[in-house]
Amino acid sequence: MVQTVLNNADQFKQSFREEAREIVVDLEAALLELNENRADMELIGRVFRALHTIKGSGSMFGFEELAAFTHNLETAFDQVRNGKLAINSELIDLTLAALDQIRAMVEENPEAPADRAACSSILSSVRKLAHLEDSVTALQAANPPAASPADPDVAPESPLADSALALREWHIRFAPGPELMLNGANPFLLVRELRQIGGLSIRVSMADVPPLAELNPERCYISWEMVLATSRGRDAIRDVFIFVEDNCELAISPAAGDSPRAPGQTAGDQAARALEEPRSAQPGRRSYDKADNAASLRVPAQKLDQFVDLVGELVTVQARLSELAARRDDPDVAAVSEEVERLTSALRENSMNIRMLPIRATFEKFRRLVHDLARDLGKDVVLTMEGADTELDKTVIEQLGDPLMHLIRNSMDHGIEPPAVRIACGKRPTATIHLAARHSGASVLISVSDDGAGINAQAVRNRAIEKGLIAPDAPLTQAETFALLFEPGFSTAKTVTDVSGRGVGMDVVRQRVDSLRGSIDVASQAGSGTQVTLRLPLTLAIIDGLLVTVGSAFFVLPLANTLECIELTCAQVERANGKQMANVRGELIPYIRLRQHFHIGGTPPAIEQIMVVETGEGRYGFVVDQVLGNCQTVIKNLGRFYRHVQVVSGATILGNGTVALILDPERLTQTAVRAAERRSRGRPSAAAHAHMQGAASASAL
């Protein structure tokens, strides 16, 4: 029994941590918005409620240090709510610094504990800013604690009851629901918190307590009738119950005949009258008796990953069943195979949709980064967002944090000019960094742009020559010049700072994007700014593809990129006079022969197939021997040995056990285009040859 209680306590603490992490993220976003819109009362209320929830819930689940630390911050924002304290940069910065310590207290990681010295300094500054020390001292001097009354059913009044403010009487009925204590809530702590905001008179009702044989020790049968004399409003009282309101009966109303009392007047007579007021014999249905219509369910990410892995295995088994049904002339087996295929397809779609998350949370966390860097670098920068509701696979989102962070830091340090320089150039002193996301076929495009000075291509070239990356007379296109920025150890900064200069950040961006089977595009104009676009796949688990063959090799082309399939005859090849171009309804489309590109031997058939795909370079065709049809593809990594094979994004196992390589149309097209550019300049295509050799080795699988 003791072990069960301990396990439940750990479970409740873990649930609190998960919710607290979400609250802290929302709180940080609200603070940064509040810094720009300081008169927005909705944002002020949002910050106060978040702090109140962290404090109340933390105390409820045993995070006493967290609750005590958050209390003064909550009080300061309560003063802001009531118009007694103005929002300023100091309060915002102090609260943001406090959030870092709150995160550490929530995690309770012994390797990264909260900084007690920093916590003490933050609290001291908050108390000084909000004049909390003076107000507490004055109240304690004017209102010494009163002796406990003889009646045990009536609690003593708080010292705040006789403050210099006009008080109002509120009648509160609080009846815990059957699940309240199972969720880790403690009614005593809620009552104690009420006493902190005013004079409280309590009457306990035990009418619902059942006989001992029927009593459930995990349920609270006691209810409370209370009268609270306070200068606070209804919302402040309801905030006390914010964490348990859905699992209790709660009624808050002005006491009958209530009117503001003059200072010094006791609450005894009015409290007694309020507690004796007749109540309805049929109070109605309690909130916790209503049907649970929760719109969402919290599931550990590990369980979700296991579920998707099992769906992937099911897809492979279904492919084997389809292969078996195709070999047998049995209508019953064929019917079962088709039904299993339909259900597997629906299950796959649903499992993929569960993994899809909006990118908003990833974008929002960079508001703090921009705020802190702008302060440290002495620059005025605003972060704007577009397409934050764009969804992509959670695995991709988890890998996006570092690349976007380094791109923003690079933009802040190298791209954005100081306000004085911007004004001298005829620009607004406030610079803009813009994050945008949008879907493009089976990919998502994420861009980081700024309106800074842009990239100095000549400075990049000179630095590359100094480091021996290129020859002094090497002819480079603008794209090739910008690609040097992603080389390991490359930086144009003359000095190393806390922000940049070591040549690590952009290399991390390239490595992480490569691991996600994505690509990077850099566009810049001197004096106008820079835009870096990441093209990433929507999912890394299961995709729809078209299975094709070239000789004895099997390949899969992503269906989302494929536009159409057309025939290529020997006569059409002869009419092209050696040019690898196909006339498709009057449009000339270049194509790539996969047989030549991957050095696959054998004689092609008399009629080949051109798979027309949409890429970042435009429409291209891939010439294959045969198109076998549609297939659901479970993506498998090729392993470390093939990590440099860029044109292949993975492999899949077919129903007959054969391995098929999944082609990356974007990389394949880029390789061909760059090879053609090098040939046109009369240079050997070493990079293209390396790609071909690596892909040819991979095809041996």
RAUR-V640084 format. One record per backbone hydrogen bond with DSSP energy under -0.5 kcal/mol. CO is the residue of the C=O (numbers start at 1). NH is the residue of the N-H. E is the energy in kcal/mol with one decimal. If there is no record, write none. Layout:
BEGIN
CO:NH:E / CO:NH:E
END
This chain:
BEGIN
1:5:-2.1 / 2:6:-2.3 / 3:7:-2.5 / 4:8:-2.5 / 5:9:-2.4 / 6:10:-2.4 / 7:11:-2.2 / 8:12:-2.7 / 9:13:-2.4 / 10:14:-2.3 / 11:15:-2.3 / 12:16:-2.4 / 13:17:-2.3 / 14:18:-2.3 / 15:19:-2.2 / 16:20:-3.2 / 17:21:-2.4 / 18:22:-1.4 / 19:23:-2.4 / 20:24:-2.8 / 21:25:-2.0 / 22:26:-2.3 / 23:27:-2.8 / 24:28:-2.6 / 25:29:-2.1 / 26:30:-2.4 / 27:31:-2.4 / 28:32:-2.1 / 29:33:-2.1 / 30:34:-2.6 / 31:35:-1.8 / 32:36:-0.7 / 33:36:-0.9 / 33:37:-1.7 / 37:40:-1.6 / 39:41:-0.9 / 40:44:-1.8 / 41:45:-2.5 / 42:46:-2.0 / 43:47:-2.3 / 44:48:-2.4 / 45:49:-2.7 / 46:50:-1.9 / 47:51:-2.4 / 48:52:-2.7 / 49:53:-2.6 / 50:54:-2.3 / 51:55:-2.4 / 52:56:-3.0 / 53:57:-2.8 / 54:58:-2.0 / 55:59:-2.2 / 56:60:-1.8 / 57:61:-1.8 / 58:63:-3.4 / 59:62:-1.0 / 62:64:-1.3 / 63:67:-2.2 / 64:68:-2.5 / 65:69:-2.2 / 66:70:-2.3 / 67:71:-1.3 / 68:72:-0.7 / 69:73:-0.6 / 70:74:-2.5 / 71:75:-2.3 / 72:76:-2.2 / 73:77:-2.1 / 74:78:-1.7 / 75:79:-1.9 / 76:80:-1.6 / 77:81:-2.3 / 78:82:-1.8 / 79:84:-2.8 / 79:85:-1.0 / 80:83:-1.4 / 88:92:-2.0 / 89:93:-2.8 / 90:94:-2.4 / 91:95:-2.2 / 92:96:-2.4 / 93:97:-2.4 / 94:98:-2.2 / 95:99:-1.8 / 96:100:-1.1 / 97:101:-1.1 / 98:102:-2.5 / 99:103:-2.5 / 100:104:-1.4 / 101:105:-2.3 / 102:106:-2.4 / 103:107:-2.2 / 104:108:-1.9 / 104:109:-0.6 / 108:110:-0.7 / 109:112:-1.2 / 110:113:-0.5 / 114:116:-0.9 / 115:119:-2.6 / 116:120:-2.5 / 117:121:-2.2 / 118:122:-2.6 / 119:123:-2.6 / 120:124:-2.2 / 121:125:-2.1 / 122:126:-2.5 / 123:127:-2.8 / 124:128:-2.1 / 125:129:-2.5 / 126:130:-2.6 / 127:131:-0.6 / 127:132:-2.1 / 128:131:-0.5 / 131:135:-1.6 / 132:136:-2.5 / 133:137:-2.2 / 134:138:-2.3 / 135:139:-2.2 / 136:140:-2.3 / 137:141:-2.0 / 138:142:-2.1 / 139:143:-1.9 / 150:152:-0.6 / 151:154:-1.2 / 153:155:-0.6 / 158:161:-1.9 / 159:162:-0.8 / 160:163:-1.5 / 167:261:-1.8 / 168:230:-2.2 / 169:255:-1.8 / 170:172:-0.5 / 170:228:-2.6 / 171:253:-2.3 / 172:226:-3.1 / 173:251:-2.1 / 174:224:-2.8 / 175:249:-3.0 / 177:180:-1.1 / 179:183:-1.3 / 180:183:-0.6 / 180:185:-1.6 / 181:184:-1.5 / 186:189:-0.9 / 186:190:-1.2 / 187:191:-2.2 / 188:192:-2.4 / 189:193:-1.9 / 190:194:-1.7 / 191:195:-1.7 / 192:196:-0.7 / 193:196:-0.6 / 194:197:-1.6 / 195:198:-0.5 / 199:229:-3.2 / 201:227:-2.4 / 203:225:-2.9 / 204:206:-0.5 / 205:223:-2.1 / 206:209:-1.4 / 211:214:-1.4 / 211:215:-0.7 / 212:215:-0.9 / 215:217:-0.7 / 216:219:-1.9 / 219:221:-0.6 / 222:176:-0.7 / 223:205:-2.9 / 224:174:-2.5 / 224:226:-0.5 / 225:203:-2.5 / 226:172:-3.1 / 227:201:-2.5 / 227:229:-0.5 / 228:170:-2.1 / 228:230:-0.7 / 229:199:-2.1 / 230:168:-2.1 / 233:237:-1.4 / 234:238:-2.6 / 235:239:-2.0 / 236:240:-0.6 / 237:240:-1.0 / 237:241:-0.6 / 238:241:-1.1 / 239:242:-1.3 / 241:244:-1.2 / 241:245:-1.3 / 244:247:-2.1 / 245:248:-0.8 / 247:177:-2.2 / 248:250:-0.6 / 249:175:-2.5 / 251:173:-2.4 / 253:171:-3.6 / 255:258:-1.9 / 261:167:-0.9 / 262:265:-1.8 / 267:271:-2.9 / 268:272:-2.5 / 269:273:-2.3 / 270:274:-2.4 / 271:275:-2.4 / 272:276:-1.4 / 274:277:-0.9 / 286:289:-1.2 / 287:290:-1.0 / 291:293:-0.9 / 297:299:-0.5 / 300:303:-0.5 / 300:304:-1.5 / 301:305:-2.4 / 302:306:-2.2 / 303:307:-2.2 / 304:308:-2.3 / 305:309:-2.3 / 306:310:-2.2 / 307:311:-2.1 / 308:312:-2.3 / 309:313:-2.0 / 310:314:-2.3 / 311:315:-2.2 / 312:316:-1.7 / 313:317:-2.3 / 314:318:-2.6 / 315:319:-1.9 / 316:320:-1.7 / 317:321:-2.2 / 318:322:-2.4 / 319:323:-2.0 / 320:324:-2.4 / 321:325:-2.7 / 322:326:-1.9 / 323:327:-1.3 / 324:328:-1.2 / 328:330:-1.3 / 330:334:-2.3 / 331:335:-2.3 / 332:336:-2.3 / 333:337:-2.6 / 334:338:-2.3 / 335:339:-2.1 / 336:340:-2.7 / 337:341:-2.3 / 338:342:-2.2 / 339:343:-2.5 / 340:344:-2.8 / 341:345:-2.2 / 342:346:-2.1 / 343:347:-2.6 / 344:348:-2.6 / 345:349:-2.3 / 346:350:-2.3 / 347:351:-2.6 / 348:352:-2.3 / 349:353:-2.2 / 350:354:-1.9 / 351:355:-1.3 / 352:356:-0.8 / 353:356:-0.5 / 355:394:-1.6 / 357:392:-2.0 / 358:361:-0.5 / 359:363:-2.1 / 360:364:-3.1 / 361:365:-1.3 / 363:366:-1.6 / 364:367:-1.8 / 365:369:-0.7 / 366:370:-2.4 / 367:371:-2.4 / 368:372:-2.7 / 369:373:-2.6 / 370:374:-2.4 / 371:375:-1.7 / 372:376:-2.4 / 373:377:-2.9 / 374:378:-0.8 / 374:379:-2.0 / 379:381:-0.7 / 380:431:-3.1 / 382:384:-0.5 / 382:433:-2.3 / 384:435:-2.6 / 386:437:-1.5 / 387:390:-1.8 / 388:360:-1.1 / 390:359:-1.9 / 392:357:-2.5 / 393:397:-2.2 / 394:398:-2.4 / 395:399:-0.9 / 396:399:-0.6 / 396:400:-0.5 / 397:400:-1.2 / 397:401:-0.6 / 399:403:-0.6 / 400:404:-2.2 / 401:405:-2.2 / 402:406:-2.5 / 403:407:-2.2 / 404:408:-2.4 / 405:409:-2.6 / 406:410:-2.4 / 407:411:-2.1 / 408:412:-2.8 / 409:413:-2.3 / 410:414:-2.7 / 410:415:-1.0 / 411:415:-0.7 / 411:416:-2.7 / 415:453:-2.8 / 418:422:-2.2 / 419:423:-2.4 / 420:424:-2.0 / 421:425:-1.5 / 422:427:-3.2 / 423:426:-1.5 / 429:431:-0.7 / 431:382:-2.3 / 432:451:-1.1 / 433:384:-2.6 / 433:435:-0.5 / 434:449:-2.3 / 435:386:-1.8 / 436:447:-2.4 / 438:445:-3.3 / 440:443:-1.6 / 442:538:-2.2 / 443:440:-3.0 / 444:446:-0.6 / 444:536:-2.5 / 445:438:-1.6 / 446:534:-3.5 / 447:436:-2.0 / 448:532:-2.4 / 449:434:-3.0 / 450:530:-0.6 / 453:527:-3.3 / 455:457:-1.2 / 456:460:-2.0 / 457:461:-2.3 / 458:462:-2.7 / 459:463:-2.1 / 460:464:-2.1 / 461:465:-2.2 / 462:466:-2.2 / 463:467:-1.9 / 464:469:-2.6 / 464:470:-0.8 / 465:468:-1.0 / 471:474:-1.9 / 474:476:-0.7 / 477:481:-2.2 / 478:482:-2.6 / 479:483:-1.7 / 480:484:-0.7 / 481:484:-1.0 / 482:485:-1.5 / 483:486:-1.4 / 484:487:-1.9 / 487:490:-1.9 / 495:497:-0.5 / 500:497:-2.9 / 503:489:-2.1 / 503:490:-0.6 / 504:508:-2.1 / 505:509:-1.8 / 506:510:-2.2 / 507:511:-2.5 / 508:512:-2.5 / 509:513:-2.4 / 510:514:-2.7 / 511:515:-2.1 / 512:516:-1.1 / 513:518:-2.7 / 514:517:-1.8 / 516:537:-0.7 / 519:535:-2.7 / 521:533:-3.1 / 523:531:-3.1 / 525:528:-2.3 / 525:529:-1.7 / 529:525:-2.2 / 530:450:-2.1 / 531:523:-2.7 / 531:533:-0.5 / 532:448:-2.5 / 533:521:-2.4 / 533:535:-0.5 / 534:446:-2.7 / 534:536:-0.6 / 535:519:-1.9 / 536:444:-2.9 / 538:393:-2.9 / 541:635:-2.8 / 543:633:-3.5 / 544:559:-2.6 / 544:560:-0.5 / 545:547:-0.5 / 545:631:-2.6 / 546:548:-0.5 / 546:557:-2.3 / 547:628:-2.8 / 547:629:-1.1 / 548:555:-2.7 / 549:625:-2.0 / 549:626:-1.5 / 550:553:-1.9 / 553:550:-2.2 / 554:661:-1.8 / 555:548:-3.0 / 556:663:-2.4 / 557:546:-2.6 / 558:561:-0.8 / 558:562:-0.8 / 559:562:-0.6 / 561:614:-2.6 / 564:612:-2.6 / 566:610:-3.5 / 568:608:-2.7 / 569:573:-1.7 / 570:574:-2.1 / 571:575:-2.2 / 572:576:-1.1 / 573:578:-0.8 / 574:577:-1.5 / 576:579:-1.8 / 579:581:-2.0 / 580:591:-2.0 / 582:584:-0.9 / 582:589:-2.9 / 583:585:-0.7 / 584:587:-1.6 / 587:584:-3.2 / 587:589:-0.6 / 589:582:-2.3 / 590:621:-2.1 / 592:594:-0.8 / 592:623:-2.6 / 593:597:-2.7 / 594:598:-2.3 / 595:600:-2.7 / 596:599:-0.9 / 599:601:-0.5 / 606:570:-0.6 / 606:608:-0.5 / 608:568:-2.8 / 609:611:-0.6 / 609:624:-2.9 / 610:566:-2.2 / 610:612:-0.8 / 611:613:-0.5 / 611:622:-1.8 / 612:563:-3.5 / 612:564:-1.2 / 613:615:-0.5 / 613:620:-2.1 / 615:618:-1.4 / 618:615:-1.9 / 620:613:-3.2 / 621:592:-2.8 / 622:611:-2.7 / 622:624:-0.5 / 623:594:-1.4 / 624:609:-2.7 / 626:549:-2.3 / 626:628:-0.6 / 629:547:-3.1 / 631:545:-2.7 / 631:633:-0.6 / 632:634:-0.6 / 633:543:-2.5 / 633:635:-0.7 / 636:651:-2.3 / 639:642:-0.9 / 640:643:-1.6 / 642:645:-1.6 / 644:646:-1.2 / 645:648:-0.5 / 647:649:-0.5 / 647:664:-2.6 / 650:662:-2.8 / 651:636:-2.8 / 652:654:-0.6 / 652:660:-2.7 / 654:657:-2.0 / 658:654:-3.2 / 660:652:-2.3 / 661:556:-2.6 / 661:663:-0.7 / 662:649:-2.3 / 662:650:-0.9 / 663:558:-0.5 / 663:665:-0.7 / 664:668:-2.6 / 665:669:-2.3 / 666:670:-2.5 / 667:671:-2.5 / 668:672:-1.8 / 669:673:-2.7 / 670:674:-2.6 / 671:675:-2.0 / 672:676:-2.1 / 673:677:-2.2 / 674:678:-2.3 / 675:679:-2.3 / 676:680:-2.1 / 677:681:-1.0 / 678:683:-2.8 / 679:682:-1.1 / 684:686:-1.3 / 685:689:-2.5 / 686:690:-2.4 / 687:691:-2.3 / 688:692:-2.7 / 689:693:-2.8 / 690:694:-2.6 / 691:695:-2.7 / 692:696:-2.7 / 693:697:-2.1 / 694:698:-2.2 / 695:699:-2.1 / 696:700:-0.6 / 697:700:-1.0 / 698:701:-1.9
END
